[in-house]
Amino acid sequence: MVSWTHPEKAVSRLNSDALVTQLPSNSRSYHPKKDPVKFSMTQKLGDIKVTHIGHDGYYYYEFFPKKTGKTTITTKSKYDNSKRIITIRKYNNPVSSIKIGSTTVKGSKFNKTDRRYLSYDKYVKQKNQLIITPKKGWEVTQIRTLNRSGSKEYQSLSIFDKNSIKPTGGKGNYKLSIEFMNTKTHGRITEEIVFK
């Protein structure tokens, strides 16, 4: 399990490549306060937070790295007693280019940040063909369109077929989320384009 940190403030926003654990919410007759989950790390390299409550009624916890290194996360709860080894590396840009409609976003735009911004008004009027080209040694593993917080998914796009997107939800409330995987280490990075 591998993740990359970001060289700037955005590091607190970057997720690891896997869900840490999940617990039923009170909609399933269980509540975290009645059945607490405890996490511990061999090295404190980040924070574990609840990111959202799924439609299935489960609380989703994710690890947010803050610095590089290797740590073992131990999870203890009624439903999960496990250990996960996480290696966090420095941010490494996986993007060669991303083409949306007639606009090509050069990969170099992601050298120092994992998030770019495009005009919502420019793209909302029509479907825009999406072409993602990863750098050598990387492949695209997931493409989604989400709301601002990431709690609502508008679309889950195929990584094999031709795709098109049309922003919805209002300015700043529609983002393209692309997950890349390093074919050697299997580490993952998520890059975002926000339409505002």
Secondary structure, DSSP 4 states (H G I P E B T S, - for coil): -EEEE-SSGGGGG---SS--EEEE-GGGT--TTTS--EEEESS--EEEEEEEE-TTSEEEEEEEE-S-EEEEEEEESSS-EEEEEEEEEE----EEEEEETTEEEEGGGGSS-SEEEE-HHHHTTS-EEEEEEEPTTEEEEEEEEE-TTSSSEEEEE-SSS-EEE---SSTTSEEEEEEEEETTT--EEEEEEEE-
